Every structure is written in C-alpha cells, then in structure tokens.
Amino acid sequence: MQCIENLNEPLVQSALTGLYDRNIEPMITHYNFCTNGSRYAGEAGIPTIGFGPSKKTLAHTRDERIALNEIEKALEGYAGIISRLYPMER
C-alpha cells in the first residue's frame, strides 16, 4: 500500500486552513506507525488525514507520553479543523 500526499485535496485544504486559523503550523509528513487511516485511505479509498498531539516518534511506543500543553494545542487544532469542515450558520 502506498500513501499519497495530495495537498490540493479539499479535505486537506480545509484542515490546513482550520489549523492556520488557530495559529497552528502543522508539520506535513507521513506516519511511520500504523493507524486506522491505512484501512480508510488505503483500502476503502476515503480521503484521510492524520492530526494529533505530541511527537510521532513517541506514538504507540513503550515510552509514549504527552504534555498537557500539547493536548491543549491539539484541542485547538481539532476545533479549527471541525470549524472548517462543518461551518455553522451565523
């Protein structure tokens, strides 16, 4: 299975804009660990992004840990992404 990054995909653009709205500069890269995204994007063909707190080198390891401020920043990021994917009428 191959991961293809298409930064012009509408889902990606909406997510990036939501993050930028919250003054979050995401690192655009790939995961070197397994997620359910491999099923959704790879097998089912569903556009998929990954966004989360902490460092990817700590994810799914014996020493996995995260600082409270990283969780708070991720919550802001999730709110930004959601606000762009599902805008509310004002």
DSSP file (Angstrom, degrees, kcal/mol; ACC not computed):
  #  RESIDUE AA STRUCTURE BP1 BP2  ACC     N-H-->O    O-->H-N    N-H-->O    O-->H-N    TCO  KAPPA ALPHA  PHI   PSI    X-CA   Y-CA   Z-CA
    1    1 A M              0   0    0      0, 0.0     2,-0.4     0, 0.0    41,-0.0   0.000 360.0 360.0 360.0 145.0    0.0    0.0    0.0
    2    2 A Q        -     0   0    0     40,-0.1     2,-0.6     2,-0.0     0, 0.0  -0.945 360.0-139.8-122.4 138.5    1.2    3.5   -0.8
    3    3 A C        -     0   0    0     -2,-0.4     2,-0.5     2,-0.0    35,-0.0  -0.864  19.1-165.7 -97.3 124.3    0.5    6.8    0.9
    4    4 A I        -     0   0    0     -2,-0.6     2,-0.7     2,-0.0    -2,-0.0  -0.944   8.6-150.1-113.4 124.7    0.0    9.6   -1.5
    5    5 A E        +     0   0    0     -2,-0.5     2,-0.6    23,-0.0     3,-0.1  -0.839  17.0 177.2 -94.7 117.2    0.0   13.2   -0.1
    6    6 A N    >   -     0   0    0     -2,-0.7     3,-1.7     1,-0.1     6,-0.2  -0.883   8.9-174.6-120.2  98.1   -2.1   15.5   -2.2
    7    7 A L  T 3  S+     0   0    0     -2,-0.6    -1,-0.1     1,-0.3    -2,-0.0   0.625  82.1  62.5 -69.2 -12.2   -2.1   18.9   -0.6
    8    8 A N  T 3  S+     0   0    0      4,-0.1    -1,-0.3    -3,-0.1    -3,-0.0   0.514  73.1 118.6 -90.4  -5.2   -4.7   20.1   -3.1
    9    9 A E  S <> S-     0   0    0     -3,-1.7     4,-2.6     1,-0.1     3,-0.3  -0.390  72.8-126.6 -59.4 133.7   -7.3   17.7   -1.8
   10   10 A P  H  > S+     0   0    0      0, 0.0     4,-2.6     0, 0.0     5,-0.2   0.865 109.3  53.5 -53.5 -39.8  -10.3   19.7   -0.4
   11   11 A L  H  > S+     0   0    0      2,-0.2     4,-2.4     1,-0.2     5,-0.2   0.926 111.1  46.0 -60.6 -44.4  -10.2   17.8    2.9
   12   12 A V  H  > S+     0   0    0     -3,-0.3     4,-2.9    -6,-0.2     5,-0.2   0.920 112.7  49.6 -65.4 -44.4   -6.5   18.7    3.3
   13   13 A Q  H  X S+     0   0    0     -4,-2.6     4,-2.4     2,-0.2    -2,-0.2   0.905 112.2  48.0 -63.5 -41.3   -7.0   22.3    2.4
   14   14 A S  H  X S+     0   0    0     -4,-2.6     4,-2.3    -5,-0.2    -1,-0.2   0.928 113.5  47.4 -64.0 -44.8   -9.9   22.7    4.8
   15   15 A A  H  X S+     0   0    0     -4,-2.4     4,-2.1    -5,-0.2    -2,-0.2   0.931 112.8  48.5 -63.1 -45.6   -8.0   21.0    7.6
   16   16 A L  H  X S+     0   0    0     -4,-2.9     4,-2.9     1,-0.2     5,-0.2   0.919 111.2  50.0 -61.0 -43.8   -4.9   23.2    6.9
   17   17 A T  H  X S+     0   0    0     -4,-2.4     4,-2.5     1,-0.2    -1,-0.2   0.911 109.6  51.8 -61.8 -42.0   -7.0   26.4    6.9
   18   18 A G  H  X S+     0   0    0     -4,-2.3     4,-0.8     2,-0.2    -1,-0.2   0.882 111.9  46.4 -61.6 -38.7   -8.6   25.4   10.2
   19   19 A L  H ><>S+     0   0    0     -4,-2.1     5,-2.4     2,-0.2     3,-0.8   0.923 111.8  49.9 -68.9 -44.2   -5.2   24.9   11.7
   20   20 A Y  H ><5S+     0   0    0     -4,-2.9     3,-2.0     1,-0.3    -2,-0.2   0.872 103.4  61.3 -62.3 -35.8   -3.9   28.1   10.4
   21   21 A D  H 3<5S+     0   0    0     -4,-2.5    -1,-0.3     1,-0.3    -2,-0.2   0.827 107.4  45.4 -56.6 -31.3   -7.0   29.9   11.7
   22   22 A R  T <<5S-     0   0    0     -4,-0.8    -1,-0.3    -3,-0.8    -2,-0.2   0.178 121.9-108.2 -99.0  15.3   -5.8   28.7   15.2
   23   23 A N  T < 5S+     0   0    0     -3,-2.0     2,-0.5     1,-0.2    -3,-0.2   0.858  72.7 142.4  59.9  37.9   -2.2   29.8   14.6
   24   24 A I      < -     0   0    0     -5,-2.4    -1,-0.2    -8,-0.1    -2,-0.2  -0.952  39.1-159.0-111.0 124.3   -1.0   26.2   14.3
   25   25 A E        -     0   0    0     -2,-0.5     2,-0.1    -3,-0.1    -9,-0.0  -0.861  19.9-150.7-101.2  99.2    1.6   25.4   11.7
   26   26 A P        -     0   0    0      0, 0.0     2,-0.7     0, 0.0    25,-0.0  -0.350  12.6-124.3 -73.2 150.5    1.3   21.7   11.1
   27   27 A M        -     0   0    0     -2,-0.1     2,-0.8     2,-0.0    -2,-0.0  -0.855  24.4-145.5 -89.8 117.8    4.3   19.5   10.1
   28   28 A I        +     0   0    0     -2,-0.7     2,-0.2   -23,-0.0   -23,-0.0  -0.777  49.7 112.8 -91.0 115.0    3.2   17.8    6.8
   29   29 A T        -     0   0    0     -2,-0.8     2,-0.3     0, 0.0    -2,-0.0  -0.735  61.6 -88.8-155.6-163.1    4.8   14.4    6.8
   30   30 A H        -     0   0    0     -2,-0.2     2,-0.3   -25,-0.0   -25,-0.0  -0.890  34.7-110.7-123.9 158.8    3.8   10.7    7.0
   31   31 A Y        -     0   0    0     -2,-0.3     4,-0.1     1,-0.1    25,-0.0  -0.678  13.7-160.9 -85.9 141.2    3.3    8.4    9.9
   32   32 A N  S    S+     0   0    0     -2,-0.3     2,-0.3    24,-0.1    -1,-0.1   0.004  74.6  64.3-108.6  27.5    5.8    5.6   10.4
   33   33 A F  S    S-     0   0    0      0, 0.0     2,-0.3     0, 0.0    -2,-0.1  -0.901  94.0 -87.7-138.9 168.1    3.4    3.7   12.6
   34   34 A C        +     0   0    0     -2,-0.3     2,-0.3    26,-0.1    -2,-0.1  -0.579  44.7 165.4 -86.0 139.7    0.1    2.0   11.9
   35   35 A T    >   -     0   0    0     -2,-0.3     3,-1.2    -4,-0.1     4,-0.3  -0.867  53.5-101.6-135.2 171.5   -3.3    3.8   12.2
   36   36 A N  T >> S+     0   0    0     -2,-0.3     4,-2.1     1,-0.2     3,-1.0   0.643 109.8  84.4 -68.6 -13.2   -6.8    3.1   11.1
   37   37 A G  H 3>>S+     0   0    0      1,-0.3     4,-2.9     2,-0.2     5,-0.9   0.806  78.6  64.0 -58.8 -29.4   -6.1    5.5    8.2
   38   38 A S  I <4>S+     0   0    0     -3,-1.2     5,-0.9     3,-0.2     4,-0.5   0.859 106.8  43.2 -64.8 -32.8   -4.4    2.7    6.3
   39   39 A R  I <>>S+     0   0    0     -3,-1.0     5,-2.2    -4,-0.3     4,-0.9   0.946 120.1  40.1 -72.9 -50.9   -7.8    1.0    6.2
   40   40 A Y  I  <5S+     0   0    0     -4,-2.1     6,-3.1     3,-0.2    -2,-0.2   0.942 129.4  27.2 -68.2 -48.5   -9.9    4.0    5.3
   41   41 A A  I  <5S+     0   0    0     -4,-2.9     4,-0.4     4,-0.2    -3,-0.2   0.929 129.1  38.7 -79.8 -46.9   -7.5    5.7    2.9
   42   42 A G  I  4<S+     0   0    0     -5,-0.9    -3,-0.2    -4,-0.5    -2,-0.1   0.931 131.1  19.4 -74.0 -47.6   -5.6    2.7    1.5
   43   43 A E  I  <<S+     0   0    0     -4,-0.9    -3,-0.2    -5,-0.9    -4,-0.1   0.862 132.6  36.1 -93.8 -40.2   -8.3    0.0    1.2
   44   44 A A  S   <S-     0   0    0     -5,-2.2    -3,-0.2    -6,-0.1    -4,-0.2   0.599  95.7-129.8 -93.4 -11.6  -11.6    2.0    1.2
   45   45 A G        +     0   0    0     -4,-0.4    -4,-0.2    -6,-0.3    -3,-0.1   0.750  52.7 151.4  71.8  23.5  -10.3    5.0   -0.8
   46   46 A I        -     0   0    0     -6,-3.1    -1,-0.2    -7,-0.2    -2,-0.1  -0.770  55.5-109.0 -89.5 126.4  -11.7    7.5    1.8
   47   47 A P        -     0   0    0      0, 0.0     2,-0.4     0, 0.0    -1,-0.1  -0.328  49.6-176.9 -54.6 129.8   -9.8   10.8    1.9
   48   48 A T        -     0   0    0    -11,-0.0     2,-0.3     2,-0.0   -36,-0.1  -0.986  19.2-173.7-138.9 139.3   -8.0   10.7    5.2
   49   49 A I        -     0   0    0     -2,-0.4     2,-0.4     2,-0.1    -8,-0.0  -0.897  15.5-142.0-124.4 160.7   -5.7   13.0    7.3
   50   50 A G        +     0   0    0     -2,-0.3     2,-0.3     2,-0.0    -2,-0.0  -0.991  26.2 161.3-122.6 131.7   -3.9   12.4   10.5
   51   51 A F        +     0   0    0     -2,-0.4    -2,-0.1   -25,-0.0    23,-0.0  -0.975  12.5 138.7-146.8 132.3   -3.5   15.1   13.1
   52   52 A G        -     0   0    0     -2,-0.3     4,-0.1     2,-0.1     2,-0.0  -0.992  44.5 -88.1-165.6 169.4   -2.6   14.6   16.7
   53   53 A P  S    S+     0   0    0      0, 0.0    18,-0.1     0, 0.0    17,-0.0  -0.273  78.8  20.7 -79.9 168.0   -0.7   15.9   19.7
   54   54 A S  S    S-     0   0    0     13,-0.1     2,-0.4    -2,-0.0    -2,-0.1  -0.075 100.0 -43.6  73.0-168.1    2.9   15.1   20.7
   55   55 A K    >>  -     0   0    0      1,-0.1     3,-1.8     0, 0.0     4,-0.6  -0.779  41.2-135.0 -99.5 139.2    5.7   13.8   18.6
   56   56 A K  G >4 S+     0   0    0     -2,-0.4     3,-0.6     1,-0.3    -1,-0.1   0.761 104.0  66.7 -66.4 -22.0    5.1   10.9   16.2
   57   57 A T  G 34 S+     0   0    0      1,-0.2    -1,-0.3   -24,-0.0    -3,-0.0   0.683 103.3  46.9 -70.6 -15.6    8.3    9.2   17.4
   58   58 A L  G X4 S+     0   0    0     -3,-1.8     3,-1.1     7,-0.1    -1,-0.2   0.552  86.5 112.4 -98.3 -10.4    6.6    8.7   20.8
   59   59 A A  T << S-     0   0    0     -3,-0.6     3,-0.1    -4,-0.6     4,-0.1  -0.425  89.2  -2.3 -70.3 133.6    3.3    7.4   19.4
   60   60 A H  T 3  S+     0   0    0      1,-0.2     2,-0.3    -2,-0.2    -1,-0.3   0.852 103.5 124.7  57.8  40.2    2.5    3.8   20.2
   61   61 A T  S X  S-     0   0    0     -3,-1.1     3,-1.5     1,-0.1    -1,-0.2  -0.786  77.0-107.5-121.0 168.0    5.7    3.1   22.0
   62   62 A R  T 3  S+     0   0    0     -2,-0.3    -2,-0.1     1,-0.3    -1,-0.1   0.842 122.2  45.9 -62.0 -33.3    6.6    1.8   25.4
   63   63 A D  T 3  S+     0   0    0     -4,-0.1    -1,-0.3     2,-0.1    -4,-0.0   0.084  80.8 153.8 -98.6  22.8    7.6    5.4   26.5
   64   64 A E    <   +     0   0    0     -3,-1.5     2,-0.3    -7,-0.0    -5,-0.1  -0.273  14.8 150.0 -55.7 132.2    4.5    7.1   25.0
   65   65 A R        -     0   0    0     -7,-0.0     2,-0.3     2,-0.0    -7,-0.1  -0.975  26.8-161.3-158.2 163.6    3.8   10.3   26.8
   66   66 A I        -     0   0    0     -2,-0.3     2,-0.2   -12,-0.1    -2,-0.0  -0.985  19.5-124.4-153.8 141.7    2.3   13.7   26.2
   67   67 A A    >>  -     0   0    0     -2,-0.3     4,-1.5     1,-0.1     3,-0.8  -0.577  26.3-120.0 -85.4 150.3    2.5   17.1   27.9
   68   68 A L  H 3> S+     0   0    0      1,-0.3     4,-2.3    -2,-0.2     5,-0.2   0.881 113.6  56.2 -57.4 -41.0   -0.7   18.8   28.9
   69   69 A N  H 3> S+     0   0    0      1,-0.2     4,-2.0     2,-0.2    -1,-0.3   0.811 103.9  54.6 -65.0 -27.6    0.1   21.9   26.7
   70   70 A E  H <> S+     0   0    0     -3,-0.8     4,-2.1     2,-0.2    -1,-0.2   0.871 108.0  49.2 -70.8 -36.4    0.4   19.6   23.7
   71   71 A I  H  X S+     0   0    0     -4,-1.5     4,-2.4     2,-0.2    -2,-0.2   0.924 110.8  50.0 -65.7 -44.2   -3.1   18.2   24.4
   72   72 A E  H  X S+     0   0    0     -4,-2.3     4,-1.8     1,-0.2    -2,-0.2   0.904 111.0  48.9 -61.4 -41.8   -4.5   21.8   24.7
   73   73 A K  H  X S+     0   0    0     -4,-2.0     4,-2.1     1,-0.2    -1,-0.2   0.898 110.3  51.3 -65.1 -39.8   -2.9   22.7   21.4
   74   74 A A  H  X S+     0   0    0     -4,-2.1     4,-3.0     2,-0.2     5,-0.2   0.902 106.2  54.6 -64.0 -40.4   -4.3   19.6   19.7
   75   75 A L  H  X S+     0   0    0     -4,-2.4     4,-2.3     1,-0.2    -1,-0.2   0.908 108.2  49.3 -59.8 -41.2   -7.8   20.5   21.0
   76   76 A E  H  X S+     0   0    0     -4,-1.8     4,-2.2     2,-0.2    -1,-0.2   0.912 111.5  50.2 -61.0 -42.2   -7.5   23.9   19.4
   77   77 A G  H  X S+     0   0    0     -4,-2.1     4,-2.6     2,-0.2    -2,-0.2   0.922 109.4  49.3 -63.5 -45.0   -6.4   22.2   16.2
   78   78 A Y  H  X S+     0   0    0     -4,-3.0     4,-2.8     1,-0.2     5,-0.2   0.909 110.9  51.1 -60.6 -41.6   -9.4   19.8   16.2
   79   79 A A  H  X S+     0   0    0     -4,-2.3     4,-2.3    -5,-0.2    -1,-0.2   0.902 110.6  49.1 -62.8 -40.2  -11.7   22.8   16.8
   80   80 A G  H  X S+     0   0    0     -4,-2.2     4,-1.3     2,-0.2    -2,-0.2   0.918 112.3  47.2 -64.4 -44.2  -10.1   24.6   13.9
   81   81 A I  H  X S+     0   0    0     -4,-2.6     4,-2.3     1,-0.2     3,-0.5   0.942 113.5  47.9 -62.5 -47.8  -10.4   21.6   11.6
   82   82 A I  H  X S+     0   0    0     -4,-2.8     4,-2.8     1,-0.2    -1,-0.2   0.897 107.1  56.5 -61.4 -40.6  -14.1   21.0   12.6
   83   83 A S  H  < S+     0   0    0     -4,-2.3    -1,-0.2     1,-0.2    -2,-0.2   0.816 112.4  42.3 -63.7 -28.8  -15.0   24.6   12.1
   84   84 A R  H  < S+     0   0    0     -4,-1.3    -1,-0.2    -3,-0.5    -2,-0.2   0.821 116.9  45.6 -85.1 -33.1  -13.8   24.5    8.5
   85   85 A L  H  < S+     0   0    0     -4,-2.3    -2,-0.2     1,-0.2    -3,-0.2   0.837 128.9  24.9 -77.2 -31.8  -15.2   21.1    7.7
   86   86 A Y  S  < S-     0   0    0     -4,-2.8    -1,-0.2    -5,-0.2    -2,-0.1  -0.592  81.8-168.9-132.6  70.4  -18.6   21.9    9.2
   87   87 A P        -     0   0    0      0, 0.0     2,-0.3     0, 0.0    -3,-0.1  -0.333  16.8-132.7 -64.4 141.8  -19.1   25.7    9.2
   88   88 A M        -     0   0    0     -5,-0.1     2,-0.2     1,-0.1    -2,-0.0  -0.697  20.8-108.0 -93.7 146.1  -22.1   26.9   11.3
   89   89 A E              0   0    0     -2,-0.3    -1,-0.1     1,-0.1     0, 0.0  -0.515 360.0 360.0 -66.5 137.3  -24.6   29.4   10.0
   90   90 A R              0   0    0     -2,-0.2    -1,-0.1     0, 0.0    -2,-0.0   0.378 360.0 360.0-115.6 360.0  -24.1   32.8   11.8
